[in-house]
Amino acid sequence: RMVRARSRKPLDELAPGYEGWPAWARAAAEAVQNAPSGKNGQPWRMRMDGSAFVLLRQQRSSVLVPTYMADVGIALLHAQLAVQHEGITGTWERLDYDTGDIARFTPNA
């Protein structure tokens, strides 16, 4: 209870507009929402960029906890597993951390 392990930020806060996303992207967003993170901070946000799913930092100026890079990796793995479960293939691209974007998944046509 002290670390709020069962508490999750609402999906509409983590991924504004997710209701209109393709089913595979909604599944990825839900998986990321459930991904564990240091101090249960959920330091990420998600958005769609055309047909691509993008994981980004919560805030560009946020102070990083020591587990941040592991948290991001765990979130990406959760997203990848959800996408695979939906039967979607595509490619992940590492983005420029300084802009706030972490990674983008572009599904194959």
N, C-alpha and C positions, 0 to 999 in steps of 0.2 A: 504494500500500500504506500509506503513512504516514497517510492520512486515512481508511482503512478503507472505501473507496468500495464495495467488494463485500460488506462485512459488513452484515447486517441483523439487527435484533432479532427474536426469534421472534414469530410472529403471536399466539400465546397470551399473550405479555407485552403486546403493543400492544392487543389486542382480546380480553380474557378472555371465554371462552364462545362465541367466534365459530363454533364447530362447529355450534351449534344455530340460527344465524342463517339467514334466507332466502338463497338463492343470490346474489341481486343485492347483498345487504349483505356477504356473504363476498367477492365480487368487488371491492367498493369497499374493503374492509379490506386485501385483498391488494395492490391498486393503491397505497393509501396506504403500505403497508409498503415498497413499492419506490420511492416518491417520494424524490428527493434532498433533503437538508437541509444547512444550514450545519454544518460540522464533523461531518457524518453523525450528528448527535445524535438524529434522529427524536423531536423534542420534543412528540409528540402521543400520545394514546390514543384508543380508539374504544369505543363501547358502543351497545347498542340501548336505546331508550326506547319501549316498546310496539312499534309498527311503524316507528318512525323511527330512522335512523342518526345518531349524534351523534359529532362530532369534538371532543375536549377537550384541554386542556393536559396535559402529562406530570405536572407538579406545580404546585400553586397558587403555591408560593414559589420556583419555579425561576428562576434568573438567565437573562435573555434574551440570546441572542447577537444581534449586529447584523442578521443575516439572518432573524430569527424571523418577521416578518410575511410576508416573501417565502416562507419555508418553509411557512407555513400556507396561503398562496395556492396554492402548488404542490401541496400535499397535497389541498386541496379540488378542484383541477382534476383530479387523478388519480382521486379518488373519483367526480366527475361523469362523467368519460369511461367509467369502469367501469360505472356505473349505466346510462348511455346504451347502452353495448355490450350490456348485459343486456336492453335494450328497456323499461326502466322510466322512467316520467315522474313528476315530482313537483316539489316546491318546496324551495329552500334558505332557511333562516332564520338570520340572524345572531343569536347569543346574547350573553349578558352575560359578557364576558371576565373580569370580576372573580370570577365564580363558578367559573371554570375551564372552562366550556363555550364552545366557539368557534362551532360551527354545527351545525344539524340539517337532515337531509334527510328529508322526509316524502313517501312515495310516494303517487301518486293511487290512489284506491280502484278 
